[in-house]
Amino acid sequence: MAAGIGSRFGGGIKQLEPVGAHNEIIMDFSIHDAIEAGFNDIIFIIRKDIEEAFKEAIGNRIENICRNHGVTTRYAFQALDALPEGISCPEGRSKPWGTGQAVLACKDLIDCPFVVINADDYYGKEAFVKIHDFLISDHKENEYCMAGFILKNTLSDNGGVTRGICQVENGKLKDVVETHDIIKTKTGASSHGADIDVNSHVSMNMWGLTPAFMDLLEEGFKSFFNALEDPLKGEYLIPVYIGELLRDNKVTVDVLETKDKWFGVTYKEDKETVVNSFKQLYNNGVYNEDLFSDL
């Protein structure tokens, strides 16, 4: 998912900020890790107005790299008026509809189990391997999985972040609560003055899903839209909707815990930290400076 405007980033397109040794962006590393784990098809979800910049920064280059490794690349476009049949965009709406609508943009392209990720988040290799192994295993169409990060490994030093705080029992997700403005504190973390356990599992929007999810997602959007209190600002979010499905006992979600440290560019000030983090990964031999040379 790369269609986000990045309002907290302070201008520019944060997904396209160079952070690697040769101006790679975070998405380069995610694509590398996905291919290494065994994924063989990539769908970029973007907006039409950033298509040219996106292809210049990564799309054209990645298409060539993927072609050499037998991996296909495709595009889906998130737009305000790309809505389920029977729904019209409210007059005056300018805010994107959220991650649920972004994934819906791929409805006609999805025909096998798939993983959803954010373009501006670095997840680490372990999560891709675990989700890929789950998706190719024997499971039902309503059995999903998610990468379960630990909250303390996902916080920013430069401001509040939004995370899906997870309730987990015996490796299964029981509920997920979208929690805003989580900040680091001297004793751990808090949101709006309420302390949060930094060892909690959190969702970073890395979900392992099946094609059947797309039909549920479309029906869920209709219910979301009909219940909107503010049609100009409401967002249809994957963690929120999956939480609803869990409460209705319609799906199960395995939480695949990963100890990898997340990082991303939520704020301008995060970029230096991200660049330094990738330098350390190079130094530790996690990646080659010629990123895709080991595939």
N, C-alpha and C positions, 0 to 999 in steps of 0.2 A: 504494500500500500504506500504510494508515493504522491497522493493527491493533496495532502495536507498543506494548508497555507503557511503554517509555521508562524503564527502571530506573536508568540512569545520570543521568537528568534530575533526580532527587531529588524525585519526587512530581509529581502533576498529569499532564496529558496534553500532552506537548511539541508534538505536531502541531498543537495548537489555540492555541499561544501567539501573541498579536498582535505583529506586527513592522513593519507598514506604516504609512503616514501616517494612514490611517483604520481602524486596527486590523485590517488584512488579515493573514492568516497566510501562511506560506511557500507553502502549497498554492495560494493565490489566484494567485500569480505564475506557478507552474507551469501552472495551468489557462489563464491568459491566454496564456502562451507556446505552449502546445499548440494552442489555438484559432487563434492567429495563424499557426502553422506549417501548419495545415490539418487537424488531427485533429477529428473530429466526434462522438465518443462517449466518455463518461467513465464509468468504473466505479470507485466507491469501495470498497475492501476494508477493512472495519472489523470490530470486535467488537460483538455485540449490546449489551453493557453500556455502550458509549460512544455508542450510536446517538443518543440524545436530545441529549447534549452536542455531538456532531458536527454534527447537523442545525441546532442553534441557532447554532453558531459559523461554519459554512460551508455545509452541505448545502442548506438551504432557500434561502439567498441565491444560491448558485451555480446551483441549478436554474432560478431565474428568469432569471439572466443568460444561461445557456446556451440556454434556450428562445428568448430574443430573437435568438440568433445561429444558430439551427438546429442546436444541439448537444444530443444526448440525454445524460441522466445516469441511472445505475443503481447499485445496491448489491449487493455480495457480502459474505458474513459468514464470517470465519475463526473456527472453533471447534475445541476440542480433539478432539471426537468426530466431526468432519467428515473422515472418512478413506476411502480407497479400499475397495471391497467386499472383504470377507474380513479386514479389519484392525480390531481393537478397541483402544480407548485403554487403555493399561496403568493399573491401579489406582494411584493416588497421583500420576499425572502432572498437573502444574499449569503447566508451562512451555510457551509456544507452540511449535509445530512448525517455525517458521521461514518464510522467504520463499517457498520452494518450495510449501509447503502453502497459503500465502496466495494465490498465483497460481492454484493448483488450485481455489480457491473460485469462480473465474470460468469453470470449464470449460464449463458449459452456456450461458454468455453470449457466448463468443468465437466469431466466425465469419469474421473477417478479420484481416489483419496488425495488430499492436498494439505499443505501447510500454509497458514496465513502469517505474515510478518509485517512489521512496520519498517519502512525504508530507512528511518533515521535512528534505529536502535541496533546496537551490536549485541548479539546474543551469545557468541561463543560456539565452538564446534560441538560440544557435548549435546546441546539441545537438538540440533539438526539430526544427529545420529539417533538419538532416542526416539524422536518423533517419526523419523523414517522407518525405523525398525517396528514401531507400533503400527504404522499405516500399512505395511506390507504383511503384517501378521493376520491371523484369522480373527476378524471381529465383525460385529453386526453394524448395519448402516446407521444406527443411532448410538453407537459407542465411539466417543471422541477422546482426544487427549489434549493436554496443554503442557507447555514447559513451565515448571513451577520454580520461579526464581525466589531467592530470599530477599526480603525487603531491604536489608542493610546493604546489599550488593547492588541496589538499583537507585540509590538516592543521588541527587545533584548537590554540589556544594554551592550552587549559585541561585537557588530558589526552590519554590514548591513544585512538586510533580504530582501527577495523577496516576494512581495504581489501582488495580483490582485486588483488594485484599481478600484472600481466599480462606474458606473454612474447609479443612481437609480431614477426612476420617479414613484410616486404612488405605491410604493412597488414592482415594476417590474425592473428587471435588463435590462438596455439599452445597456450597453457596459462594458467590463472589460479589463483593460490594465495591462499586466504583467509588473511590475515595480521593477527593481533590485536595490540593495544597498540602501535601505531605512534606514536611521540612525536617532537616536534621536538627537535633537538639543536643545539649550536653549529655543527656541521659539516654538518647536514642532517637526517637522520631515522634512527631505529633502532627495532627491535622486539626486546625481551628481550636487549638488548646487541649485537645484530647490526646493522651498518650497512645502510641501504637507500638506493639511488639515488633522490634526490628528483625526478629527471627521468623516472622510470619511469611507464609508463602504468598507470592503475588503473581498476578497475570501481567505479562508484558505484551499481550496481544499476539502471542505465538501459539496458535491453535492447530491441532491436527484434526481434520474434519473429513466428511464423506460427501459425495454428490447429493445425497438425500437432504443434507443440511440446507441446500440452496432453496428447496421448496419451503422448508420451515421458515427460513430467513425472509422469504418474500411474504408469506402469510403474516409473520411477525411484524413486518413493516406496516402492513395494513392496520393491524391492531394498534401499533404505536401511533400511527398518523391519526386514527380516529379518536385517540385518547389525549392528543396534544393539548396542553394548556396554552402554550405559546407557539403557534405555528411558524413564527419567524426565527425562533432560536433553538427549538428542541432538536436533540441529536439521537440518532438510532445507533447504539453502541453494542458491539458484539458481546463484551462481558456482561452487560446488563441483560441482553436477550438470553444468553446461555444460562444466566442465573434464573430467569423465568422458566426456561425449559427444565432445569433441574428441580425447581420447586413443584413443577407439574409432573415430575417423574417421567418425562418424555425421552430423556437422554441420560447417558452416564459419561463422565469425563475422568479419565485417568490423569493424575498429576505426576508428571515425570520430572522429578526434582533435578535441578542442575545447580552446581556450586560455582559455575562461571560467573564472573563479575560483569554485569551489564554496564555499558556506557553509551551515551548518545549526546546529541546537540540540541537540547531543549532550549538553551539560552546561548547567546553569543559567547559568553564567558566560558561555556563548557568546551569550546573548540580546542583550546590549548591542552586541557586535560585529556581529551580524546586523542589528539596528536601524540602526546607523550605516552599514552597507554598503548597505542599501536607500535611506537618505537620499542617499548618494553617487550611486546609480543614478538617483534622481529628479533630482538636480542635473545629472547628465550627459545628461538627456533620454531615458534608456532607457525610463522609464515615466512616464505621466501620474499625477498625484496621484489623479485620478479614473480608477482603474486600467484599467477596461474600455472607457473612452470612445473609444479609438483603434481598436477592432475594427470 
